[in-house]
């Protein structure tokens, strides 16, 4: 599930100077998730979240 709070936490830690690896261990999340949100701008995150809001089964 795509959570705005997770994105915000990662971006906050990024602004504080944390590396992707440190964020991964600090938040106990997968490295790929941390890297993806670390690289996204807020506009990119909003578009990504909108695109993936609903799943087709």
N, C-alpha and C positions, 0 to 999 in steps of 0.2 A: 504494500500500500504506500502510496506517495504521500508523505507527510510534510506539510509546510514547516512544522516545528523542527524537524530534522534538518531541513535545508537551512533554516535560520541559525540553528546551533552550529552547523558546519561553517557557515559564512562568518559567524561571530568569532569562532576560534581561528579562522583564516586571517581575519583582521587583527587578531591578537598575536599573530606570527607563528601559529602552530603549523607544523608540516602535516601532510596527508597521513603519514604513518602515525604521528602522535594523536591526530584526531581519531583515527581508527581505533587505537587502543583506549583513548579517553572515553569515547562514546560506545565502545564495544560493538562496532558495526563492521560489516564486510568492507574490505579495502576498495572494491569496485564501486560500492555505493558512495563511499567517502570521496573517491576520485571524481566520480560523475558530478556530484553536487558541488564539489570544490571548484570545478571548472566552469560551472554554469553561472551566467549572469541572472539577475532577477527576472528579466524579460524571457530569457530562455527557459527558466524554471516554470514560469506561468504557462508558457506555451506547451511545455512537456507535460505539465500536470493536467492541463485541459485536454490534451490529446489522449492521455492515459487514464482519464477519470473513470471511464466505464470499460469493463471487459466484456467481450463477446464470448459466449460459451458454445 
